[in-house]
Amino acid sequence: MDAMSGARVSVPTAAALFWLCAPFLDWSGWEWSAAGVYALVGLFFPAAVTLLTFEANRRMGPTVAGTIGSTAPLFAVLGAAIFLGEALGARELIATAIIVLGSMALSRSNGEETGTASAAALWLPWSAAFLRALAQLLTKAGLALWPSPFAAALVGYTVSAAVVWTAGATQAHPLNRDGAAWFAFTGLLNGLAVLAMYCALNAGPVHLVSPIVATYPLFTLVLNAAWLRRERLTARLLAGVAATVSGVVILLVRW
């Protein structure tokens, strides 16, 4: 299945899950201004990020696409310092530089046909990383108005479901039953992951939460090698993953 068709299954599946749970939660603290922020986030996250990530995975493979996507802290930490007043010291700057170097190692073409195709698709995971960071910043601001991670996920996913369903009305291909099942499962995992991230943002600063979220390439690498067995794990690829994740670790270590 193509990325648009997959997103039309994945995002609405997560939205449906949140709506099924909604009647069991307390909505007495509803705040319209915060709901507006959550809706704004939903216009591009997870809608646009899902499309970009699915297409990046298809064209580049999950390890490279996932590791470049982990550079969201590069944007989130700087944005949190500028717009939310969070501290940005030497530790954050050093870690950011290491993350960038790791991404550069992953972005270099290896001279093969697949490498050339991957280089042409670099804008996909980089755009997804930027939008993911922007979503974290806006959601953190919204949680300051209404500290309800579930509301943030419900409103955001509802808007995103409408966006992908409308955008794909004339572009998506017919659904494949097996493919749709995988994308639905992916949607449930993504939805729960986003809810967990919003709970973390409600309890802690962006400059700590965003790097922790970015450690997922460790799991991508292990699962991809053990399960999909699709990508050749070269020394450069492993070095890029190691450098990027090392930068994340430095952000978390207290000197």
C-alpha positions as CSV (number, residue, x, y, z in Angstrom):
1,M,0.0,0.0,0.0
2,D,1.1,3.6,-0.7
3,A,1.8,6.1,2.1
4,M,-1.4,8.1,1.7
5,S,-3.6,5.0,1.8
6,G,-1.7,3.8,4.9
7,A,-2.1,7.1,6.6
8,R,-5.9,7.0,5.9
9,V,-6.0,3.8,7.9
10,S,-3.4,4.5,10.5
11,V,-4.4,7.9,11.8
12,P,-8.2,7.3,11.9
13,T,-7.6,4.0,13.7
14,A,-5.8,5.8,16.6
15,A,-8.5,8.6,16.6
16,A,-11.2,5.9,16.9
17,L,-9.4,4.3,19.9
18,F,-9.3,7.7,21.7
19,W,-13.0,8.3,21.1
20,L,-13.8,4.9,22.4
21,C,-12.0,5.8,25.6
22,A,-13.3,9.4,25.8
23,P,-16.6,8.6,27.7
24,F,-14.7,7.2,30.6
25,L,-12.7,10.4,31.3
26,D,-13.4,13.6,33.1
27,W,-14.0,16.5,30.8
28,S,-14.9,19.1,33.4
29,G,-11.7,21.1,32.9
30,W,-12.3,21.8,29.2
31,E,-10.4,24.8,28.0
32,W,-11.2,26.2,24.6
33,S,-7.9,28.0,24.1
34,A,-5.9,24.9,24.8
35,A,-8.2,22.8,22.5
36,G,-7.5,25.3,19.8
37,V,-3.7,24.7,20.2
38,Y,-4.3,21.0,20.1
39,A,-6.4,21.3,17.0
40,L,-3.6,23.4,15.4
41,V,-1.1,20.7,16.1
42,G,-3.5,18.2,14.6
43,L,-3.3,19.9,11.2
44,F,0.2,18.6,10.8
45,F,0.9,16.1,13.6
46,P,0.5,13.3,13.2
47,A,-1.1,13.8,9.7
48,A,1.8,15.3,7.7
49,V,4.4,13.6,9.9
50,T,2.8,10.2,9.3
51,L,2.8,10.7,5.5
52,L,6.4,11.9,5.5
53,T,7.6,9.1,7.8
54,F,5.8,6.4,5.8
55,E,7.2,7.6,2.5
56,A,10.7,8.0,4.1
57,N,10.5,4.4,5.3
58,R,9.5,3.2,1.9
59,R,12.3,5.1,0.0
60,M,15.1,5.0,2.6
61,G,14.4,2.1,4.9
62,P,13.3,2.4,8.6
63,T,16.8,2.6,10.1
64,V,18.0,5.6,8.2
65,A,14.6,7.4,8.1
66,G,14.1,6.7,11.8
67,T,17.6,7.9,12.8
68,I,17.3,11.2,10.9
69,G,13.8,11.5,12.4
70,S,15.4,11.3,15.8
71,T,17.0,14.7,15.2
72,A,13.7,16.3,16.3
73,P,15.5,17.4,19.6
74,L,17.8,19.5,17.4
75,F,14.8,21.7,16.7
76,A,12.8,21.1,19.9
77,V,15.6,22.0,22.3
78,L,16.4,25.3,20.5
79,G,12.7,26.1,20.2
80,A,12.1,25.4,23.9
81,A,15.0,27.7,24.8
82,I,13.7,30.5,22.5
83,F,10.0,30.3,23.0
84,L,9.5,28.5,26.3
85,G,12.4,29.9,28.2
86,E,14.0,26.5,29.0
87,A,17.7,26.4,29.8
88,L,20.1,25.8,26.9
89,G,23.8,25.3,28.0
90,A,27.0,23.7,26.8
91,R,25.5,20.2,27.3
92,E,22.6,20.8,25.0
93,L,24.9,22.5,22.4
94,I,27.4,19.6,22.4
95,A,24.7,17.0,22.1
96,T,23.0,18.9,19.3
97,A,26.3,19.0,17.4
98,I,26.9,15.2,17.8
99,I,23.3,14.5,16.6
100,V,23.9,16.6,13.5
101,L,27.2,14.8,12.7
102,G,25.5,11.5,13.1
103,S,22.8,12.5,10.7
104,M,25.4,13.7,8.2
105,A,27.0,10.3,8.3
106,L,23.7,8.7,7.5
107,S,22.9,11.1,4.7
108,R,26.0,10.5,2.6
109,S,25.4,8.4,-0.5
110,N,27.3,5.2,-0.7
111,G,27.5,5.4,-4.5
112,E,24.9,2.6,-5.0
113,E,21.6,3.1,-6.8
114,T,19.7,2.8,-3.6
115,G,22.0,5.3,-2.0
116,T,21.2,7.9,-4.7
117,A,17.5,7.4,-4.3
118,S,17.9,7.8,-0.5
119,A,19.8,11.0,-0.9
120,A,17.0,12.5,-3.0
121,A,14.5,11.6,-0.3
122,L,16.4,13.2,2.6
123,W,13.9,16.1,2.9
124,L,11.2,13.6,4.0
125,P,12.6,12.6,7.4
126,W,14.2,16.1,8.0
127,S,10.7,17.7,7.5
128,A,9.1,15.1,9.7
129,A,11.7,15.9,12.4
130,F,11.0,19.6,12.3
131,L,7.2,19.2,12.4
132,R,7.5,16.7,15.2
133,A,9.5,19.2,17.2
134,L,7.1,22.0,16.5
135,A,4.2,19.7,17.7
136,Q,6.1,19.1,21.0
137,L,6.6,22.8,21.6
138,L,3.0,23.8,20.8
139,T,1.6,20.9,22.8
140,K,3.7,21.9,25.8
141,A,2.3,25.4,25.5
142,G,-1.3,23.9,25.3
143,L,-0.7,21.7,28.3
144,A,0.2,24.8,30.4
145,L,-3.4,26.0,29.7
146,W,-5.1,22.7,30.1
147,P,-3.0,19.8,31.5
148,S,-4.8,17.0,29.8
149,P,-2.6,14.8,27.7
150,F,-5.6,12.7,26.6
151,A,-7.4,15.7,25.4
152,A,-4.3,16.8,23.4
153,A,-4.2,13.4,21.8
154,L,-7.9,13.1,21.1
155,V,-8.3,16.6,19.6
156,G,-5.1,16.3,17.6
157,Y,-5.8,12.9,16.2
158,T,-9.4,13.8,15.3
159,V,-8.2,16.8,13.3
160,S,-5.4,14.8,11.7
161,A,-7.8,12.0,10.7
162,A,-10.0,14.5,8.9
163,V,-6.9,16.0,7.2
164,V,-5.5,12.7,5.9
165,W,-9.0,11.4,4.9
166,T,-9.7,14.6,2.9
167,A,-6.3,14.9,1.4
168,G,-6.3,11.3,0.2
169,A,-9.8,11.3,-1.3
170,T,-8.5,11.6,-4.8
171,Q,-4.9,10.3,-4.3
172,A,-5.1,7.1,-2.3
173,H,-5.1,3.7,-4.0
174,P,-7.6,0.9,-3.2
175,L,-7.0,-0.7,0.2
176,N,-5.3,-4.0,0.6
177,R,-6.7,-6.1,3.5
178,D,-3.4,-7.3,4.8
179,G,-1.7,-3.9,4.3
180,A,-4.6,-2.2,6.0
181,A,-4.3,-4.5,9.0
182,W,-0.6,-3.6,9.4
183,F,-1.3,0.1,9.1
184,A,-4.1,-0.1,11.6
185,F,-1.8,-1.8,14.1
186,T,0.8,0.9,13.4
187,G,-1.8,3.5,14.1
188,L,-2.6,2.0,17.5
189,L,1.1,1.9,18.4
190,N,1.6,5.5,17.2
191,G,-1.4,6.7,19.0
192,L,-0.3,5.2,22.3
193,A,3.2,6.5,21.8
194,V,1.9,10.1,21.2
195,L,-0.3,9.8,24.3
196,A,2.7,8.7,26.4
197,M,4.8,11.5,25.0
198,Y,2.1,14.1,25.9
199,C,2.0,12.6,29.4
200,A,5.7,13.1,29.7
201,L,5.5,16.7,28.3
202,N,2.8,17.4,30.9
203,A,5.3,16.3,33.7
204,G,8.7,17.5,32.4
205,P,10.5,20.0,30.1
206,V,10.8,19.7,26.4
207,H,14.6,19.6,26.5
208,L,14.4,16.3,28.5
209,V,11.3,14.7,27.0
210,S,12.2,15.2,23.3
211,P,15.6,13.5,23.5
212,I,14.2,10.5,25.3
213,V,11.6,10.1,22.7
214,A,14.3,10.3,20.1
215,T,16.0,7.1,21.3
216,Y,13.6,5.0,19.2
217,P,16.3,4.3,16.5
218,L,17.8,1.8,19.0
219,F,14.7,-0.2,18.8
220,T,14.3,0.4,15.0
221,L,17.8,-0.9,14.4
222,V,17.4,-4.0,16.5
223,L,13.9,-4.9,15.1
224,N,14.9,-4.1,11.5
225,A,17.9,-6.4,11.7
226,A,16.1,-9.2,13.5
227,W,12.8,-9.1,11.7
228,L,12.7,-7.3,8.4
229,R,16.3,-8.2,7.5
230,R,16.0,-5.6,4.7
231,E,19.0,-3.2,5.2
232,R,22.7,-3.9,5.1
233,L,24.1,-2.7,8.4
234,T,27.3,-1.0,7.2
235,A,30.0,0.5,9.5
236,R,28.9,4.0,8.4
237,L,25.3,3.3,9.2
238,L,26.1,1.9,12.6
239,A,28.4,4.9,13.3
240,G,25.7,7.3,12.4
241,V,23.2,5.6,14.6
242,A,25.7,5.5,17.5
243,A,26.6,9.2,17.1
244,T,23.0,10.3,17.0
245,V,21.9,8.2,20.0
246,S,25.1,9.3,21.9
247,G,24.0,12.9,21.4
248,V,20.7,12.0,23.0
249,V,22.4,10.4,25.9
250,I,24.6,13.4,26.5
251,L,21.4,15.5,26.7
252,L,20.2,13.3,29.5
253,V,23.4,13.1,31.6
254,R,23.7,15.5,34.4
255,W,27.3,16.9,34.6
